[in-house]
């Protein structure tokens, strides 16, 4: 007797705030909808050198299409009072619609420097996210920063959550404002979530065999034998055929 196929969603984003799931600009959506603005402005081929640009890099194209992006759910302002040496966060119109917490420096920054894009964090905040994440049994999620947006004000820390057993989400947020007020606007891409199935992986590390050499030569010949863009042509064609 065959076991019925599991038809539960691989990942679910569940709102804990009534009505939040109805606001189109804040619901988690496929990552491809949040490609950075500079990405679409870059031509696939440099007009002067006639060579391919980063725009046709398969690694980056595929990265931008992975998983879902969770936008910021409300206008959120991070402030620092120099006289009082006091940090504060206001999220939502009344200033406390959504809760945030703080990671005091004795928890992390007193012990090491957290840097992104060469910027060292001044403080680490924790967003008490109004979304819960549920994954199918055996699946987890990567939490990733919006790295290619190159934001100089904040960055969410990367991590992994086994969301099939623990559904709470509380993003750790690096603040780079150097004491200045920073506002994260509602709908702004905040963090990326990529589900993955937990499986034991065994790595094979060796020198190439004659069979490997033949495989690599065939691959090189395949991509070098056509005039079409090797990424949008042969590479993506093979992806489509593989995923049929």
N, C-alpha and C positions, 0 to 999 in steps of 0.2 A: 504494500500500500504506500502510495507516494504522499509525502508531507505537503500540505498546501503551501504554495509560495508566499513568502512574507510580503504583504502588500502595504505594510506601514511605511510612512515617509522616512527617508534616510535622515532628514533633519527637519525639525519644526521650531519656529520662533513663536513663542507664546507670550502675549502681552499680559502684564499684571496691572495695567492702568486701563480702566474702561474707556474704550473709544480710540486708544492709541493705534490699534490695528487697522483703523479706518482712515488714518492720515497717510495719504499716498507718499508724501515726501519724506516720511520718517520710517516707513516699514522696510525691513531688510529686503534687498533686491539683488538679482544676479550681478556679480562683480563687473561684468562687461559694460554695465550702465554707468560705471564710475571711473572709467579710464581718465587719467589726468588730462587737463585741457591742452597741455603742450604736445601730447601724443598725437592728436588728430591734426595738428598743424605741421608736423614734420613730413616732408615728401618721402615716398618710398625710395626714390632715386635722387641723389644729389645732382642738381642741375649743372654744376661745374665739372665735377669729376665723373659723372655718369655711373657712379658706384652706388650700391645699395646702402641705405642708412639703417640706423637702429630700428626704424619703423618696421622693417621686415624681419627683425630678429625673432625666430620662432619661440625662443625661451620667454621673451617678454610678452609676445602676443598671447601665448598660452597662459602665462601668469595672470594677465588681466582678465582672463575668462574663468578663473577658478573660484568656485564657491559663491559666497554672498557677502555683500557689504552691509553693515549696520550703520545707518546715518545717525548723527546726533539727534536725539529726540526732543530737545528744547534749547533755545538760546541759553548758553551757559557762560558765565563770566568768572574768571579766576582773578582774585585781587590779593594784593599784599600791602599791609599797612606798616610802613617803615618805622613810624613812631612807636607803635604798639608791638612791632615785630610779630604781626598776626596775619595768618593766611585765611582766606575765606572763599567760598564758592557759592554763586547764586545761579540756580538753574530753574528756568521758568519765570513767568511774568511776576509772580508774587515773591520771587527770591528763594522759595523753599518748596516748590512743587515737587522737585525730585531731589533725593538725598545724595550727597557725596561724602566721602570720608578722606582721611589723609594718612599717608605713611610717614611718620616722623623720621627725621634723618638718622636716628639711632638704629632704625630698621634696615637701612640700606646705604644712603649717601655718605654717612660717616665712615663707611668701610670700603667703598669703591666708587668710582666715577661712572655714571651712566651716560654714555655718549651716543648720539645719533647724528649723522651727517656732520661730525666734528663738533657738535654742540653738546655741552655738558649740562645735564638737568640741574635746576636749582631746587626742585622739590618734586615729590611724587604724590599724586592724588589718586583716589580710588572712586570710580563712578559706581554708584549703586544702580545698576542697569535695570530698567523697567521691563526688559525682555528675559525670559527663560529660554534655554535651548534644550531640546530633547532630541536625541539621536536614536536610531534603531540599535538594538542589542548588538554589541560587538563593534560599534562605531564611536569614534571620538571626533573632536574638531580642533584644528589649528586656529588659534587666534593670532592674527597678523596685523602689524601696523600698515597704514596707507603709505608705504615707503616712497613710492614714486611720485607722490604728491609734493614731496620735498617741503613739508611744512616746518617752519622755523619757530613755531610757537609751542607745539605739543606733539607727542607721539605716544600711541598706545604700545605697551610692551607685548612682545610675542609670548605665546605659551600654548599649552595643550590642556583641553578639558575632556574628561571622559563623561560626555553628556548623556550617556545611557544610564548612568547611576547618580549623577550630580548635575543639576540643571541651573543652578544659580550662576549668574555672570556678573563679575565686578572687575571692570577693566582698570588696570594700573596705568596711570597717565603721567608721562614725563612732561614737566613744564620747563620751557626754555626762555621764558619771558624776561629774565633778569630783573625781577621785581615789578615789571610793567604789567598793566592790566591786559589780560588776554580773553577774547571772546570766541567761543566755538559756536557758530550759527546753527540753528535748527536745519536739518537736511544735509549738512556738510558730512562727507564721508568720514567715518570715525574709526571703524575697525573692520577687518576682513575675516570671514569664517569659512574654513575649508574642511568639510567632513572627510574622514578617511577611515577605512576598515582596519582594525587592529589585527595584524597577522605577524607571526614570527618570520623574520627575514634572515636568511643566511647569505653572507657575501662570499663571492668567489674572487680571489685575488691571485693572478697568475700572469705569466708572459704569454703573448699571443701564439697560437698554434697555427699550422698551415691552413686549417679550416677557417680560423679567425681572419687571417690575411686575405683569403679568397673573399670572405664576406665583406671586409672593409673595402677591397678593391672594387667589388661589384657596386657597393653603395656609392663610392666616389664617382664611378663611371656613370651611374644612373643620374646623379645630380649635375654632372659636368657635360652631359650629352644633349641638353635642351637649352634653347634660348630663353624660355619662360623663366620668370622669377623663381628661383629654386625653393623659396619658402612658400609663396602663395600658389606655386604650381605643384611640383612633385611632392614636396613634403606634406602639404595639406591634402593632396589627393590620397596619399598613403594613409594619412590619419582617418580620412572618411572611409576608406576601404577596410581598414582595421576595425573600425567601430560599427560596422554594419551588423 
